[in-house]
Amino acid sequence: MHDTRQPFETVPFPSIREASIDLLRAAQGKHMIHGFTEADVTVPRQFIRDHKARTGERLSFTAFIAGCLATAVAENRALNAYRRGRRHLVRFDDVDVNTMVEREVDGQRMGTPNVIRAADKKTFRQIHDQIRAAQVGAVEETRGMEWFKWASLFGRLPTFIRMAVWRILMRNPHTVKRFAGTVGLTAVGMFGRRAGWGMTIPFLTVNVVVGGISRRPALAADQFEEREYLCLTVSVDHDIVDGAPAARFVNRFVELIESGHGLIDKATAGQV
């Protein structure tokens, strides 16, 4: 008998996705510059493995990167700024890191914003605990989750109305900080154990995409040894940040990662 079933299915497009698409449309108007770099993560990765073997606890690598990012931005405050009108910049003291966490929303698994407030003033353990709590849905309601509450209804409005609202919201630095933090971190891990860089359409002044980790030999102490290298894509808003400050920020960010900042030094003091 001939099979009359169609080899596909048609499902409703989630209205909540419309708000995400609008945000990408609004972000396309920014003059972003992108840099691709690597960080030697052999030391922090080995520490995380040793900690798991010793205690059974799996420390969050994303929390470690978020802490390094927040510290690097705090030391380069020009990157923690947003325009207010044509003549002013608002520079924030706290570095709020926005990293996406996959959670169930209306029966579907999707990335939801998890804003780590004042991450530059938090310990690795505090950032780690917040990310782990968010991953299991035990996190307290945040501004990010407020956004998801109304985004589904907002997505049903005509596009021109939605875009007008987005433009108004994004002109206010304090509103952007309230709902989205001040810097973005996208930890996709999309390439597994292969080298690879990811790119996104960022709408914050600074956004970092964590790519793949590769293993390759490198010369150290007059001999070759296998090292682990993390691929990083760093995007900054060129309207706000010039090339030289951006380069200094990237160099400092990589330096903090490679030294195990906030992870190893705090651990030796018994704080992890």
N, C-alpha and C positions, 0 to 999 in steps of 0.2 A: 504494500500500500504506500502511496506517495505521502511523504511527510509535509503537511501544509503549514507547519509552524515556521514563523519568521526567525531568522538567526540573529535577532537583536531584540532589545526591549526599549521602550520609551518611558522615561521617568520624569517627574516634575523637576524643573531647575530650581534649586533652593533660592528663595528670595533673599536670604541672608548673604548670598554670594554677590548680589548686585551692589551692596554697600562696599564690599571688598574691591570689586571692579572699579567702582567710582573712585576709590582711594588711589588705585593705580593710575587712573586717568589724570587725577589731580597731580600726582607725583611726576608725571611725564613732563610737566612744565618747568621742573627744576633743572638747573645746570650742574649736573653731577659729574665729578671726575672719579675714575675708578683705578685702583691700584691692585696688582696681584703680587703677593709675596708668600714667603714660607717662614715657618718657625720650627726650630729644632725642639721637639717636645719629648725627647728621649727621657730626660730627667723627671718631669712631672708625671709622664705616663708610667714609668717604672715605679714611682712612689705610689700611684693609685693601685697598681697591680699588687705591690707588696702589702699595702694596707688591706686589700681584699683578702689576700692569702692569710694575713695575720688575724683579721677580725671578722671576715665574712661580709663586711659592708662594702658596697660599691659606691665610691665617691663620684659625684657628678663632675664630669669633665667640662660640661657647659657652665657650671657654676664657677669653676676655676677660670675659664676664659672670660666670663662676665665680670669677675672681680678684677682681672688684669685690664680689661677694657675700661672699666669705671675709673681705675686709678690713673691710667694713661690720659683719659679725657680730663680728669680733675687737675692734672698737672699741666694741661694745655686748654685752659678754659675758653679760648677763642672758639673751640669746637663745640662747646656746650651752649650755643647761642642761636637765637632766631630773630629774624627781622620783625620789627613792629613799624609798619608804615614804610615810608621811603627814607627816613632820616635817622632811625634809631635801631639799635640792636638790644635785645634782652639777653643778658648772660646769667644763667642760673648757677647757683652754688652747688646744689645737689645734682649728682649724675644719676638719673633714673634710667635703668637699662630695660628695654622692652625686648623680651625674648618669647618666642611662640612655643606653646605647650599644647600637644594634642589632647583634646578632651572630647567627651560626648556632649553634643549640643543638639537638642531635639531629635535624639535617636541616631545622630550621625557623628562619626569621628572627624574632627576638623581642628586645625590649628587655631588656638585662642590666645590672645595677648596676656602675658604674665609680666607685669611691670614691677621690677625690683627697685623700690624707692630708695634713694640715697645709697646706692650700691657701693659708692666710693667710701662710705663710712661703715659698711658692714664687713664682718669677718667672712671668710670662706664658708664656715659652718652655717652662718645665718643665711647666706645665699643658697647654699646646698639644700638646707631644710625647706626653704620657700619653694624651690623648684620641685623637690620631691613631693611636697604636699600638693602642689598644683597638678602634678602628673596623676595623682590618684583622686583628684577632685575634692580634696579636703581643705583647699585654700579658702580663706575668707573672700567674700565678694570684693572685687577690685573695680576700679573705673573701667578697666578693659572689659570686664564681664558686664558692666552696665551697658557698654556700647553694644554688646551682642544681644542684650535684651531688646533694644529698640531697633537694631539693624534690620531684623526680619520685616518689621512693619515699614521701616524707612525704604526698604528695597522695592516696595510696591508702588511708590510714588513715581511720577514721570521723571525721566532722566534729567531734564533741564532744571527741575526743581531741586533734585538731589545735588546736582553739581553746583548750583547756586549756594546751597547750604554748606557744602564742603569748602567752597572758596571763602566763605565768611568765617568758618571755624578755623581754617588753616592760616588766616591772617592774624590770629590771636595766639601769641606764643604760650600764654598761660593755659589756654584751652588745649593746645597740642600737648603740653606737658601733662595736663590732668588726665587725658585719655590715652596718651601713647608714650609718655616718658620723654626723655631728651635724646637718647641714642638707641640704635637698634642692633640686635644680635640675632642672626638667623643661623641656627646650628642644625644643618640638614643632614650631615654625614652621608651625603648621597653617593659617594664614590667608594665607600668601604675602605679597603686596604690599597686602593689605587690613588695615584696623584690626580687631582682634579679640582678646578675652581668653579664655584657657582656665582651667578649674578642674579640680582633682584632689581626691582624698581623701587628704590628707597624714597621715602618722603620725609625722613628726619635728616638733620644736618650731617650726622655720621651714622653709617650702617656697616656692619661687618658680617660677611657670610663665611661660615666655617665649612670648608670643603673636606676633601679626603686626606687620609694619612698614608704616606708611602714609606717604605723601608729601603734604604740604600746605603752603601758603604761611604764613609767619610774619613778623612785623615784627622786623627786626634792623638796627641802625644807620640808623634813619629810612627804611628801605625794605623792601619785601617780597621775600623769597627763599624758594625751596622748601627745606623741611627734612624730615628723616626721623624719625619717632616710633615708638618700640618700646613695645608694649603689655605690661604686666607685671601679674601677679596675685601678691600676697604674702599668704601664710597663716601665722598664728602661733597657738600654743597659748595661749589666754587664761588657762588655769590657771596658767601660768608667767610670761607677759608681759602687762603692763598696756598700755593704749592709748597713753599718752604715750611710753614707751620704744619701742614698736612704730613710732609715727609718726616718732620721731627716727631710728630705724634706716632706715626707708624713704626719708626725706629724704637721708640720707647715702649710701645705696645708689644713688639716682638721681644724686646729685651726682658720685659716682665714675664712673659710666657716662658721663655727659655730658662729663666732663673727659678721658676716654680713659685713666683710671688704669691703670697697669701695662702699657699698650700703647704709647702715644705717648711718655711720658716715658722709659721704658726704651729705646725704639727710638732716640731721639735720642742716647742714650748708647752706641749700638751693640750693644745686648744682644738685639735681635730679629733 
